[in-house]
Amino acid sequence: MRQRGSSALDQLRRRGRLFARDLRLGHIGAGRRWPPYVRSAAITLVLALATALVVAQNFLPNRLNLRAGDVSTQDVVAPRSVRFESQTKREEARTAAATQVSDQFDGSIASQQRQAIDSLATKVAELRASSSSGPDRSAQLSLLEPQLSDAQRQYLLQADEGTVATIFKSGGDILQALESNGIKADTLNSARDSAQTRAAALHLDATGASVVTTLVRAHLKVNFLQAETELKRQQARDAVPAAFLTVGQGQTIIRYGDQVTPFQLEEAQAVGLLAPTTDWARILAVFMLVIILFAVALGYLGQFRPAILRDPRQLATLGGLMLVLLIVAKVVVPLNPNAQYMVPMAAVAMLVAALMDTGLGIIVALAVGLLTGIIADNVLPLTLVGFLGGAIGSIYIHRLERLGQWVTAGILVAGAQFVTLVSLSLIERHQSLDEILAIGTLALVNGLISALIAAGLLPFLGEITRVITPMKLLELMTPNNPLLKRLMVSAPGTYNHSIVAANLAEAAAEAVGANPVLARVGCYFHDIGKIRRPHFFVENQADIGNIHENLSPTTSSDILNAHVTEGVELLKQYRFPTAIREIVQQHQGTTVKRYFYRQALEQGLDVREDDFRYPGPRPRSKEAAIVMIADTIEASARTLKDRSTEGIRDHVHRMIQGFIRDAQLDECDLSFRDLHLVEEAMSNMVVSIYHARIEYPALVQETAKSGEAVDTTGGGHDGTLDAEDKTIPLPRPAARPRPSTS
């Protein structure tokens, strides 16, 4: 019991020491204890929060806390130059424009009411001429105009015709004059009083004047058109253009002792000095927008590029580039109103496209354009400029194979940004032509600078992220590469085979839209493992004889396997990109070393076909599959006797069909159409390289010497051939052919 307790105590102490060591070294929770995407999720969350904070800083409280009517206790000076749209000045101009629109009245009402008085005059004249008795005529007149009193009716019926005519004419004139001036509901009483005053000024007696007053007041009507007046005034308000004003850096906005006006507050707000309270709604909106942008990028990566999600370096680089750009925007934008157009937004998109993925570069172009627009309070123009410029740059550098392409990319980005900004400015018409061309020129220069920045940072970021960039590929394929030099010196036959196979692979990759430079570089190094034992491979044996004659088939098979694993180890030692190492690891797939398998069967060994398969894995990319096909076709084409065009094309077709039957292409995304294009491209290349030549007499009599190495394996894979197939010679009993594992 005591021993058991002591053992448990020692174990506890040991675990404590390990825990303390891990805590000191920062290993707690690291490694396999973390689920695959936890570190990536943590990095993404941190970067998203940092990005949102940088953008949301615009809406945090600032130095001033003033209101209109307050007396300033200090001079307020603009920290930066800014051109802004003044709502205060525009509202003043809108109010002035609306005030200039006069009231609208219905002119037809004056004519209608004048006609009503004239019609009444006609009917009164008829009553005066009728033979009816006085009371009857007075009653009828009361029905025609109930506003008249009995005395006024008797006056109209008994006065002389001249007086009656004067009454009606004067009443009509006064009515028409008052209606023409316009009558509103609130001025109707005033118009009636004016009618009485005017009637009293007529050369009539008191009763006659009162009749005129009664007639006018009875027929006065409101003719003000309120709806039409409001419509015209609103149209006048809407016609007022936006008022753009410029505040210069160092300009005094509010002086000490001044009573603060709304316009001064607006100027302080424009230069970023006025934020009395935290605008939580806008801050929340920024965080939501950043989350959506990051979600779109992560969704794209999860669907199309999951490897990037598992790589913390690439995720950190992606978010870091965006974060650095936004910080630059925060510093640059306050310097000058036009400095916002010099923020190199397209550089980030092009770097992401060159390092990671074109589609991701386009998404990043939208994100940086939108967030920079929020920082500069100029959302639409900067969003479109950043998006279109970055998108065009990302699409163009997808196949970056020459340094000179950066110049073309810069010109394309500059042109896109110039056209976008000028077009938007012309559509909005807020600036003069000279101002539009000035900011367009800035966008033009910005495009060129963005390409220059991206070209300069790409090699540096490629080393940090360990991503294989186009420039890195060009660097690897130069003849001065140390590993390529070793291959040329140690295994010249393999070097020659790799160069020729690279031509086939590049042509095929071009045909199917794969990366031709990656395929070429992959071919250069696919057999790099052979430099460890170069003389065990037929292309490097020269006159030393076939070493495999003295080895068992299984040993020979293991040696061929080793050239794959040792090649991967060499590439790791020389810090080659993962994409190249994967091609080397997959270029033989799980093909069968048929020659040694048959040899083992002939020797009566108890073996299976799977014992002579390469360890794999099978190709998982277009480039790896193309390298596999190019390797085999180039090696096997050297042994062809029928080198006619038809014979070569038939041979290439059978080799590719063999890979299909052996399921070697099941894990890559080459379609049947792609395979047809690969077959066509490689056939054309092989025909041009290994076309039939004239046999000179001295060579016709030469025969294969006993023990001469003959390539019968098709570059390590002859599973496509049957025993009776004579296109590639089968081994002769007198001399065992040496396997080619190219």
C-alpha positions in Angstrom: 0.0 0.0 0.0 2.9 2.4 0.9 4.6 1.6 -2.4 1.5 2.2 -4.4 1.0 5.6 -2.6 4.5 6.6 -3.3 4.2 5.7 -6.9 1.0 7.8 -7.2 2.8 10.7 -5.5 5.7 10.5 -7.9 3.4 10.4 -10.9 1.6 13.5 -9.5 4.8 15.3 -9.1 5.9 14.4 -12.6 2.6 15.7 -14.0 3.0 18.9 -12.0 6.5 19.5 -13.4 5.2 18.9 -17.0 2.3 21.3 -16.4 4.7 24.0 -15.0 7.0 23.5 -18.1 4.1 23.8 -20.5 2.8 26.8 -18.7 6.2 28.5 -18.8 6.6 27.7 -22.5 3.1 28.6 -23.5 2.1 25.1 -24.6 -1.0 24.8 -22.5 -3.9 24.0 -24.8 -1.7 23.8 -27.8 -1.1 21.0 -30.3 -3.5 18.2 -30.6 -5.6 19.3 -27.6 -7.1 22.0 -29.7 -9.8 21.0 -32.2 -8.8 21.7 -35.8 -10.5 25.0 -36.3 -10.2 26.5 -32.8 -7.0 28.4 -33.4 -8.3 29.7 -36.7 -11.6 30.7 -35.1 -9.7 32.5 -32.3 -7.5 34.4 -34.8 -10.5 35.3 -36.9 -12.4 36.6 -33.9 -9.5 38.7 -32.7 -8.9 40.2 -36.1 -12.7 40.9 -36.6 -12.9 42.7 -33.3 -9.8 44.8 -34.0 -11.1 45.7 -37.5 -14.4 46.8 -36.1 -12.8 48.9 -33.4 -10.6 50.7 -35.9 -13.6 51.6 -38.0 -16.0 52.3 -35.1 -13.5 54.8 -33.6 -15.1 57.4 -35.8 -18.2 57.2 -33.7 -16.6 57.3 -30.2 -16.8 60.5 -28.1 -14.3 63.3 -29.0 -13.0 66.4 -27.3 -15.9 68.9 -27.7 -19.2 68.9 -25.9 -21.0 72.0 -27.2 -24.6 72.9 -28.1 -26.1 75.7 -30.2 -26.4 78.8 -28.0 -23.6 77.9 -25.7 -20.7 80.4 -25.3 -17.4 78.9 -26.3 -14.7 78.8 -23.7 -11.9 78.2 -26.2 -10.9 78.7 -29.7 -11.8 75.6 -31.8 -9.4 75.0 -34.7 -9.9 72.4 -37.5 -7.3 69.6 -37.1 -7.6 68.7 -40.8 -8.9 70.0 -44.1 -12.2 68.6 -45.2 -14.8 69.2 -47.8 -18.3 68.4 -46.5 -21.9 68.8 -47.4 -23.5 71.4 -45.2 -27.1 70.5 -44.3 -27.5 73.8 -42.4 -26.6 76.0 -45.4 -28.6 73.9 -47.7 -31.6 74.1 -45.4 -31.3 77.9 -45.3 -31.2 78.0 -49.1 -34.1 75.6 -49.3 -36.2 77.8 -47.0 -35.3 80.9 -49.0 -36.2 79.2 -52.3 -39.6 78.1 -50.8 -40.3 81.6 -49.5 -39.8 83.0 -53.0 -42.7 80.9 -54.3 -45.8 83.1 -54.1 -49.2 81.8 -52.9 -51.2 80.0 -55.6 -54.9 81.1 -56.2 -57.6 79.9 -58.4 -58.2 82.7 -60.9 -61.4 81.1 -62.4 -63.3 81.8 -59.1 -63.2 85.5 -59.7 -64.8 85.1 -63.2 -67.4 82.7 -61.8 -68.5 85.0 -59.0 -68.5 88.1 -61.4 -70.8 86.1 -63.7 -73.0 85.3 -60.7 -73.5 89.0 -59.9 -74.1 89.8 -63.6 -76.7 87.0 -63.7 -78.4 88.4 -60.6 -78.5 91.9 -62.2 -80.3 90.4 -65.3 -82.9 88.7 -63.1 -83.4 91.9 -61.1 -84.0 93.8 -64.3 -86.6 91.2 -65.3 -88.3 91.5 -62.0 -88.4 95.3 -62.3 -90.0 95.0 -65.8 -92.6 92.4 -64.7 -96.2 93.2 -63.9 -96.1 91.5 -60.6 -97.1 93.3 -57.5 -94.4 94.8 -55.2 -94.6 92.2 -52.5 -94.4 89.4 -55.0 -91.4 90.9 -56.7 -89.7 91.4 -53.3 -90.3 87.8 -52.4 -88.9 86.6 -55.7 -85.8 88.8 -55.2 -85.4 87.4 -51.7 -85.2 83.9 -53.2 -82.6 85.1 -55.7 -80.4 86.8 -53.0 -81.3 86.0 -49.4 -78.5 88.1 -48.0 -80.4 91.3 -48.9 -82.5 93.0 -46.3 -86.1 94.1 -47.0 -85.0 97.7 -47.4 -82.3 96.8 -49.8 -84.7 94.7 -51.9 -87.2 97.6 -52.1 -84.3 99.9 -53.0 -83.3 97.7 -56.0 -86.9 97.4 -57.2 -87.7 101.1 -56.9 -84.5 102.9 -57.8 -83.9 104.2 -61.3 -82.3 101.9 -63.8 -79.0 103.9 -63.8 -78.5 103.5 -60.1 -79.3 99.8 -60.2 -76.9 99.3 -63.0 -74.2 101.2 -61.2 -74.8 99.1 -58.0 -74.3 95.8 -59.9 -71.4 96.9 -62.0 -69.6 98.4 -59.0 -70.2 95.2 -57.0 -68.8 93.1 -59.7 -65.7 95.2 -60.1 -65.0 95.2 -56.4 -65.6 91.5 -56.2 -63.3 90.7 -59.1 -60.6 93.0 -57.7 -60.7 91.3 -54.3 -60.7 87.8 -55.7 -57.8 88.7 -58.0 -55.7 89.6 -55.0 -56.3 86.2 -53.6 -58.4 85.2 -50.6 -57.4 82.7 -47.9 -59.6 81.4 -45.2 -57.9 83.6 -42.7 -58.1 86.7 -44.9 -61.8 86.3 -45.9 -63.0 88.7 -43.1 -60.4 91.2 -44.1 -61.6 91.0 -47.7 -65.2 91.6 -46.6 -64.2 94.7 -44.6 -62.3 95.9 -47.6 -65.5 95.5 -49.7 -67.4 97.7 -47.3 -64.8 100.4 -47.4 -64.7 100.4 -51.2 -68.5 100.4 -51.5 -68.7 103.4 -49.1 -66.3 105.3 -51.4 -68.8 105.0 -54.3 -71.0 108.0 -55.4 -74.1 106.2 -54.0 -76.3 106.9 -51.1 -76.0 104.9 -47.9 -78.6 102.3 -49.0 -77.1 101.8 -52.4 -73.6 101.5 -50.8 -75.0 98.9 -48.4 -76.5 96.9 -51.3 -73.1 96.9 -53.0 -71.4 95.7 -49.7 -74.0 92.9 -49.2 -73.7 91.7 -52.8 -69.9 91.6 -52.7 -69.7 90.0 -49.3 -72.3 87.3 -50.3 -70.2 86.4 -53.4 -66.7 86.4 -51.9 -65.1 83.0 -51.9 -61.8 81.6 -50.7 -59.7 80.9 -53.8 -56.3 79.9 -52.2 -54.9 76.6 -53.6 -53.0 75.2 -50.6 -52.0 71.9 -52.0 -50.6 73.4 -55.2 -48.8 76.1 -53.3 -47.1 73.4 -51.0 -46.2 71.4 -54.1 -44.5 74.3 -55.8 -42.7 75.3 -52.7 -41.5 71.7 -52.2 -40.3 71.6 -55.8 -38.4 74.7 -55.2 -36.8 73.3 -52.1 -35.9 70.1 -53.9 -34.2 72.0 -56.7 -31.7 73.5 -54.4 -28.4 71.7 -54.9 -26.3 70.3 -52.1 -24.1 72.9 -50.4 -20.5 71.7 -50.3 -18.1 73.8 -48.1 -14.4 73.4 -47.4 -12.8 73.8 -44.0 -9.1 74.3 -44.1 -6.6 72.8 -41.7 -5.8 75.2 -39.0 -8.9 77.3 -39.7 -10.7 78.7 -36.5 -14.2 77.3 -36.5 -15.4 78.8 -33.2 -13.7 81.7 -31.4 -13.4 82.2 -27.7 -16.5 84.0 -26.4 -18.6 83.3 -29.5 -22.2 82.1 -29.1 -22.2 78.8 -30.9 -24.3 78.6 -34.0 -25.7 75.4 -35.6 -23.5 76.0 -38.6 -20.4 76.1 -36.4 -21.4 72.9 -34.8 -21.8 71.3 -38.2 -18.2 72.4 -39.1 -16.9 70.9 -35.9 -18.7 67.7 -36.7 -17.3 67.6 -40.2 -13.7 67.8 -39.0 -14.3 65.1 -36.3 -14.3 67.3 -33.2 -17.8 67.0 -32.1 -19.2 63.8 -30.7 -20.9 64.7 -27.4 -22.2 61.1 -26.9 -21.3 57.7 -28.0 -23.3 56.7 -31.1 -24.0 53.1 -30.0 -26.3 52.4 -32.9 -23.6 53.2 -35.5 -21.0 51.3 -33.6 -23.3 48.3 -33.4 -23.9 48.7 -37.2 -20.1 48.7 -37.8 -19.6 45.5 -35.8 -22.5 43.8 -37.6 -21.1 44.8 -41.0 -17.6 43.6 -40.1 -19.1 40.3 -38.9 -21.0 39.8 -42.2 -17.9 40.6 -44.3 -15.8 38.1 -42.3 -18.6 35.5 -42.5 -18.7 35.8 -46.3 -14.9 35.4 -46.5 -14.9 32.4 -44.1 -17.9 30.8 -45.9 -16.0 31.1 -49.2 -12.9 29.6 -47.7 -14.8 26.8 -46.1 -16.5 26.0 -49.4 -13.6 26.4 -51.8 -10.3 26.8 -49.9 -10.6 24.9 -46.6 -6.8 24.5 -46.4 -6.5 28.3 -45.7 -8.9 28.0 -42.8 -6.6 25.4 -41.2 -3.5 27.6 -41.6 -3.2 30.3 -38.9 -0.4 32.0 -40.8 -2.6 32.7 -43.8 -5.6 33.7 -41.7 -3.4 36.1 -39.7 -1.9 37.5 -42.9 -5.4 38.0 -44.4 -6.8 39.8 -41.4 -3.5 41.7 -40.7 -3.4 43.2 -44.2 -6.9 44.5 -43.9 -6.2 45.9 -40.4 -3.0 47.6 -41.5 -4.8 49.2 -44.4 -7.6 50.5 -42.2 -5.1 52.0 -39.8 -3.3 53.7 -42.7 -6.7 55.1 -43.8 -7.3 56.4 -40.3 -4.0 58.3 -40.5 -4.1 59.5 -44.1 -7.7 60.6 -44.5 -7.6 63.4 -41.9 -4.6 65.0 -43.7 -6.5 66.3 -46.7 -10.0 65.9 -48.2 -8.5 64.2 -51.2 -6.1 62.0 -49.3 -8.8 59.3 -49.1 -8.2 58.6 -52.7 -4.6 57.7 -52.1 -5.3 54.9 -49.7 -3.9 51.8 -51.5 -6.9 49.6 -51.2 -6.2 47.6 -54.3 -2.8 46.5 -52.9 -4.5 44.3 -50.2 -6.8 42.7 -52.7 -4.0 41.9 -55.1 -1.8 40.5 -52.3 -4.6 38.2 -51.1 -5.2 37.0 -54.7 -1.5 36.3 -55.3 -1.0 34.6 -52.0 -4.2 32.7 -51.5 -7.1 32.9 -54.0 -8.6 35.1 -56.6 -12.2 34.9 -55.4 -11.0 35.7 -51.9 -9.1 38.7 -53.3 -12.4 40.0 -54.8 -14.2 39.6 -51.5 -11.4 41.5 -49.7 -11.6 44.2 -52.3 -15.2 44.8 -51.4 -14.5 44.7 -47.7 -11.6 47.2 -47.7 -13.5 49.5 -50.0 -16.6 49.5 -47.8 -14.7 49.9 -44.5 -12.4 52.6 -45.9 -15.5 54.5 -47.1 -17.0 54.4 -43.6 -13.8 55.8 -42.2 -13.7 58.6 -44.7 -17.5 59.3 -44.6 -17.5 58.7 -48.3 -19.1 55.2 -48.5 -20.3 54.8 -52.1 -17.4 56.3 -54.1 -14.6 54.6 -52.1 -16.5 51.3 -51.9 -16.8 51.1 -55.7 -13.3 52.4 -56.3 -11.8 49.9 -53.9 -14.0 47.0 -55.1 -13.6 47.5 -58.9 -9.9 48.4 -58.8 -9.1 45.5 -56.4 -11.3 43.0 -58.3 -9.7 43.8 -61.7 -6.2 43.5 -60.1 -7.0 40.2 -58.4 -8.4 38.7 -61.6 -5.4 39.8 -63.7 -2.6 38.5 -61.3 -4.2 35.1 -61.0 -1.6 33.9 -63.5 1.3 36.0 -62.5 4.4 34.6 -64.3 6.5 37.7 -65.0 7.5 40.7 -63.0 6.4 42.9 -65.9 2.8 41.8 -65.3 2.8 44.0 -62.1 3.1 47.0 -64.4 0.2 45.9 -66.5 -1.8 45.1 -63.3 -1.1 48.6 -62.0 -2.2 50.2 -65.3 -5.5 48.2 -65.2 -6.2 49.0 -61.6 -5.4 52.7 -62.2 -7.7 52.8 -65.2 -10.5 51.1 -63.4 -10.2 53.5 -60.4 -10.0 56.6 -62.6 -13.0 55.6 -64.7 -15.1 54.7 -61.6 -14.4 57.8 -59.7 -14.8 60.2 -62.6 -18.1 58.5 -63.6 -19.5 58.7 -60.1 -18.5 62.4 -59.9 -20.1 63.2 -63.2 -23.3 61.4 -62.2 -23.6 63.2 -58.9 -22.5 66.6 -60.4 -21.3 67.9 -57.0 -17.9 69.1 -58.3 -16.5 71.1 -61.1 -14.7 69.4 -64.0 -11.3 70.5 -62.7 -12.0 69.0 -59.3 -13.3 65.8 -60.9 -10.1 65.4 -63.0 -7.9 66.2 -60.0 -9.4 63.4 -57.8 -9.4 61.1 -60.8 -5.7 61.7 -61.3 -5.2 60.7 -57.6 -7.1 57.5 -58.2 -4.9 56.9 -61.3 -1.7 57.3 -59.3 -3.1 55.2 -56.4 -3.6 52.3 -58.8 0.0 52.3 -59.9 1.2 52.7 -56.3 -1.0 49.8 -55.1 0.6 47.5 -57.7 4.1 48.6 -56.7 3.3 48.0 -53.0 1.8 44.6 -53.7 4.8 43.6 -55.9 7.2 44.6 -53.1 5.4 42.9 -50.3 4.6 39.7 -52.1 8.0 37.9 -51.6 8.1 38.9 -48.0 4.6 37.8 -47.2 5.1 34.6 -49.2 8.0 33.7 -46.8 5.9 34.5 -43.8 2.9 32.5 -44.8 4.9 29.8 -46.6 2.6 30.1 -49.5 3.9 29.3 -53.0 3.7 32.5 -54.9 4.2 32.9 -58.7 7.5 34.7 -58.0 8.6 31.8 -55.7 7.8 29.3 -58.5 9.9 31.4 -60.9 12.7 31.4 -58.4 12.6 27.6 -57.9 12.7 26.9 -61.6 15.9 28.8 -62.3 18.9 26.7 -63.3 20.8 28.2 -60.4 18.6 26.5 -57.8 20.9 24.5 -55.6 18.8 21.4 -55.6 18.3 21.5 -59.3 22.1 21.8 -59.7 22.6 18.7 -57.5 20.1 16.8 -59.7 21.9 17.8 -62.9 25.3 16.7 -61.5 24.3 13.6 -59.6 21.6 12.2 -61.9 21.9 13.8 -65.4 19.6 11.3 -67.0 16.9 12.1 -64.5 17.5 15.8 -65.0 17.0 15.5 -68.7 13.9 13.4 -68.3 12.5 16.0 -65.8 13.1 18.9 -68.2 11.4 17.1 -71.1 8.5 16.0 -68.9 8.1 19.5 -67.6 7.4 20.7 -71.2 4.6 18.1 -71.5 3.2 19.1 -68.1 3.2 22.8 -68.9 1.4 22.4 -72.2 -1.2 20.1 -70.6 -1.7 22.5 -67.7 -2.3 25.4 -70.1 -4.8 23.4 -71.9 -7.0 22.6 -68.9 -6.6 25.9 -67.0 -4.3 24.5 -64.3 -1.3 26.4 -63.1 1.4 25.8 -65.8 4.3 27.2 -63.7 3.4 24.9 -60.8 3.2 21.9 -63.1 6.6 22.7 -64.6 8.3 23.2 -61.3 6.6 20.1 -59.9 8.0 18.1 -62.9 11.5 19.6 -62.3 11.6 18.1 -58.8 9.3 15.1 -59.0 12.3 12.7 -59.1 14.6 14.7 -56.9 14.8 11.7 -54.5 16.8 9.8 -57.1 19.9 11.9 -56.2 20.4 9.7 -53.1 20.8 6.6 -55.3 21.1 7.8 -58.9 22.6 4.6 -60.3 19.7 2.5 -59.2 17.6 4.1 -62.0 18.0 3.2 -65.6 18.4 6.7 -67.1 21.5 7.2 -64.9 23.2 3.8 -65.3 25.1 4.4 -68.6 27.5 1.5 -69.0 27.7 0.1 -65.5 25.1 -2.6 -66.0 21.7 -3.3 -64.5 22.2 -3.2 -60.7 18.7 -4.7 -60.2 19.8 -8.0 -61.7 21.5 -8.7 -58.4 18.6 -7.6 -56.2 15.4 -9.3 -55.2 12.2 -7.9 -56.8 11.0 -6.7 -53.4 14.2 -4.9 -52.6 14.1 -3.2 -56.0 10.5 -2.2 -55.3 11.5 -0.7 -52.0 14.3 1.3 -53.7 11.7 2.8 -56.1 9.4 3.6 -53.2 12.3 5.4 -51.5 12.8 7.9 -54.3 9.4 9.3 -53.5 9.8 9.5 -49.7 13.4 10.7 -49.9 12.4 13.3 -52.4 9.8 14.7 -50.0 12.4 14.8 -47.2 14.9 16.6 -49.4 12.3 19.2 -50.3 11.4 19.7 -46.6 15.1 20.1 -45.8 15.4 22.8 -48.5 12.1 24.5 -47.3 10.2 23.9 -50.5 6.5 25.0 -50.5 3.9 22.4 -49.6 2.4 22.4 -53.0 5.6 21.1 -54.6 6.1 18.5 -51.9 2.6 17.2 -52.5 3.2 16.8 -56.2 6.4 14.9 -55.5 4.5 12.7 -53.0 1.6 12.0 -55.3 3.3 11.8 -58.7 3.5 8.0 -58.7 0.1 7.6 -56.9 -0.5 4.0 -56.0 0.6 2.6 -59.3 2.0 -0.9 -59.6 5.7 -1.6 -60.4 4.5 -4.2 -62.9 7.9 -5.3 -64.0 9.1 -6.3 -60.6 5.8 -7.9 -59.7 6.0 -10.1 -62.8 9.6 -10.9 -61.9 8.6 -12.0 -58.4 5.9 -14.2 -59.8 8.4 -15.8 -62.2 10.7 -16.5 -59.2 7.8 -18.2 -57.4 7.5 -15.7 -54.6 4.3 -15.5 -52.6 3.4 -11.9 -53.3 0.4 -9.8 -54.1 0.0 -7.0 -56.6 -0.6 -4.5 -53.7 2.9 -5.4 -52.4 4.4 -3.7 -55.4 2.3 -0.5 -55.4 3.7 2.9 -54.6 2.6 4.1 -51.2 0.7 7.1 -52.6 -1.5 9.0 -52.1 -3.0 9.3 -55.5 -3.0 12.8 -57.2 -5.3 15.2 -55.5 -4.8 18.2 -57.7 -4.8 18.9 -61.4 -1.1 19.7 -61.4 -0.2 16.5 -59.5 -2.2 14.4 -61.9 -0.7 16.1 -65.0 2.9 15.5 -63.6 2.1 11.8 -63.1 0.9 11.5 -66.7 3.8 13.6 -68.1 6.3 11.5 -66.2 5.0 8.2 -67.5 4.4 9.3 -71.1 7.9 10.9 -71.4 9.7 7.9 -70.0 7.7 5.3 -72.0 7.9 7.3 -75.2 11.7 6.9 -75.3 11.3 3.1 -75.9 8.7 3.4 -78.7 9.6 1.7 -81.9 6.6 3.1 -83.8 7.3 6.8 -83.7 4.8 7.7 -86.3 2.2 10.4 -85.4 -0.5 7.7 -85.2 1.6 5.4 -83.1 2.6 8.1 -80.6 -1.0 9.4 -80.3 -2.3 5.8 -79.8 0.4 5.2 -77.1 -0.5 8.4 -75.2 -4.2 7.5 -75.3 -3.6 4.0 -73.9 -1.4 5.3 -71.1 -4.0 7.8 -70.0 -6.8 5.2 -70.2 -4.6 2.9 -68.1 -4.5 5.5 -65.3 -8.2 5.9 -65.5 -8.8 2.1 -65.3 -6.4 1.9 -62.3 -8.4 4.6 -60.5 -5.3 6.8 -60.2 -7.2 10.0 -61.2 -10.3 9.5 -59.0 -9.2 12.0 -56.3 -8.3 14.9 -58.6 -10.7 17.2 -60.3 -9.8 16.4 -63.9 -12.9 15.9 -66.0 -13.1 13.7 -69.1 -12.9 16.8 -71.2 -9.8 17.8 -69.3 -8.2 14.4 -70.0 -9.0 14.8 -73.7 -7.3 18.1 -73.7 -4.3 16.7 -71.7 -4.0 13.8 -74.2 -4.1 16.2 -77.2 -1.5 18.6 -75.7 0.9 15.9 -74.7 0.5 14.0 -78.0 1.4 17.1 -79.9 4.5 17.6 -77.6 5.6 14.0 -77.9 5.2 14.0 -81.6 7.4 17.1 -81.9 10.0 15.7 -79.6 10.2 12.0 -80.5 9.2 12.2 -84.2 10.6 9.5 -86.5 14.0 10.2 -87.9 16.0 8.8 -90.9 17.9 5.7 -89.9 21.5 6.0 -90.9 23.2 2.8 -92.3 25.7 2.6 -89.4 22.8 2.6 -87.0 20.6 0.1 -88.8 22.9 -2.8 -88.0 23.3 -2.0 -84.3 21.4 -4.3 -81.9 20.7 -4.1 -78.2 23.7 -5.5 -76.3 23.3 -8.2 -73.8 22.5 -6.7 -70.4 21.5 -3.3 -71.8 19.0 -1.4 -69.7 15.7 -1.1 -71.5 12.9 1.1 -70.1 9.9 -1.3 -69.8 8.0 0.2 -66.9 6.6 3.3 -68.4 8.2 5.5 -65.8 7.3 3.3 -62.9 3.9 2.4 -64.1 3.1 -0.2 -66.8 -0.2 -1.4 -65.6 -1.7 -0.1 -68.7 -0.1 -2.7 -70.9 -1.0 -6.3 -71.5 1.5 -9.1 -72.1 0.9 -9.1 -75.8 1.2 -5.4 -76.2 4.3 -4.7 -78.2 4.3 -0.9 -78.2 6.7 -1.0 -75.2 9.1 -3.9 -75.5 8.8 -6.6 -72.8 12.0 -7.9 -71.2 14.0 -10.4 -73.1 15.0 -13.6 -71.3 18.7 -13.1 -72.1 18.8 -9.6 -70.6 16.5 -8.3 -67.9 15.4 -4.8 -68.7 16.1 -2.2 -66.1 13.1 -0.4 -64.6 12.6 3.3 -65.2 11.0 5.1 -62.3 11.0 8.4 -63.9 
